[in-house]
Amino acid sequence: MTNQEIYDLIACFDRSTAQTMRLSMRDFTIELTRGGAKASAAPMVPAEGTAPASPAPGAGGATIDAPLVGTFYAASSPDSPPFVTVGDRVEKGQTVCLIEAMKMMSEVSAPCDCVIEEVVKANGELAAFGEPLFRYRPC
């Protein structure tokens, strides 16, 4: 399933009167539930029989997670340098990446003053809700 198909699915759900919807495919499941006037996307979960991705050896600690399902962008444009790279010291509230969902860009900010230890996602990769984007060390 492509990113655009996922965006279209969310848009159709948002326009419908359905309260919940669950779609299971070979490699993931997406569940949408209406809460008030907004639809929310649940994290993609590997289907039964599929081994979940394991973190890199020694991985752990604090992470900056995706606040919504969308496409991860490390920079504001293809010609621009990334917002942050490994080893960068960032301040609380500083933009570390963008998430595009339904043609809208959302800035993701650092939760505290920290040092970026790992960029987990590749530029242009789909990020699930709550999935780690960066690992950091508070300072």
C-alpha positions in Angstrom: 0.0 0.0 0.0 1.4 3.4 -1.0 1.5 6.5 1.1 -1.1 8.1 -1.2 -3.4 5.1 -0.7 -3.1 5.5 3.0 -3.8 9.2 2.8 -6.9 8.5 0.6 -8.1 5.9 3.0 -7.9 8.3 6.0 -9.6 11.0 4.0 -12.5 8.7 3.0 -12.9 7.6 6.6 -12.9 11.2 7.7 -15.8 12.0 5.3 -17.8 8.9 6.3 -20.1 8.3 9.2 -18.3 5.2 10.3 -17.0 5.2 13.9 -14.2 2.6 13.4 -12.4 0.9 10.6 -9.7 -1.7 10.6 -7.7 -2.8 7.5 -5.3 -5.7 7.8 -2.8 -6.5 5.0 0.0 -8.9 4.7 2.6 -6.7 6.4 0.6 -4.2 8.5 -2.7 -3.3 10.1 -4.2 0.2 10.3 -7.1 1.0 12.6 -9.0 4.3 12.5 -11.4 5.3 15.3 -13.5 8.4 15.4 -13.1 10.5 18.6 -15.3 13.6 18.7 -15.1 15.2 15.2 -11.6 13.9 14.3 -10.4 10.5 13.0 -7.2 9.2 14.5 -4.8 6.7 13.1 -3.5 3.8 15.2 0.1 2.6 14.8 0.8 0.1 12.1 1.3 -3.3 13.7 3.0 -6.2 12.0 0.6 -9.0 11.0 0.8 -12.3 12.8 3.7 -14.4 11.7 5.7 -11.4 10.7 8.7 -10.6 12.9 8.6 -7.0 14.2 11.7 -4.9 13.4 14.1 -5.1 16.3 16.0 -2.1 17.5 19.7 -1.8 16.7 22.1 -3.4 19.2 22.7 -1.0 22.1 19.6 1.0 21.1 17.6 2.4 23.9 17.0 5.6 25.8 14.8 8.5 24.9 13.2 8.8 21.5 11.4 11.5 19.6 8.4 9.7 18.2 6.1 10.4 15.2 3.0 12.4 16.4 1.0 11.1 13.4 1.2 8.7 10.4 2.9 10.3 7.5 6.1 10.7 5.4 9.2 11.7 7.3 11.3 14.5 5.9 14.7 15.4 7.4 14.9 18.7 5.7 12.5 21.5 4.6 13.2 20.8 0.9 15.4 18.4 -1.2 18.0 21.2 -1.6 18.2 22.1 2.1 20.5 20.5 4.7 18.7 18.3 7.3 17.3 20.0 10.3 19.5 17.9 12.6 22.2 15.3 12.2 23.8 12.8 14.6 25.8 14.7 17.2 23.9 17.9 16.9 22.9 19.7 20.2 19.3 21.0 19.9 17.2 23.1 22.1 13.7 22.4 23.5 11.2 23.3 20.8 13.7 23.3 17.9 12.3 21.7 14.7 14.0 18.3 14.1 12.0 17.1 11.1 8.7 17.4 9.2 5.9 14.8 8.8 3.7 15.1 5.8 0.1 13.8 6.1 -2.6 14.5 3.6 -0.5 17.2 1.9 0.0 19.1 5.2 3.4 19.5 6.8 3.7 19.2 10.6 6.9 20.2 12.4 8.3 17.8 15.0 10.1 19.6 17.8 12.7 18.5 20.3 11.0 17.8 23.7 14.0 19.1 25.7 17.6 20.3 25.3 19.4 17.2 24.0 22.0 15.7 21.7 20.8 13.7 18.7 22.4 10.2 18.9 20.6 8.4 16.0 18.3 9.3 13.1 16.1 6.2 13.0 14.1 7.0 9.8 15.3 7.6 6.3 14.3 10.7 4.4 11.0 10.1 2.6 10.1 7.0 4.6 6.6 6.4 6.0 6.4 6.8 9.7 3.7 5.2 11.9 2.1 6.9 14.8 4.4 6.6 17.9 7.3 5.2 15.9 10.7 6.5 16.9 12.2 9.0 14.5 15.3 10.0 16.6 17.1 8.7 19.6 18.6 11.4 21.9 20.4 12.0 25.1 19.1 14.8 27.3 21.6 17.5 28.3 
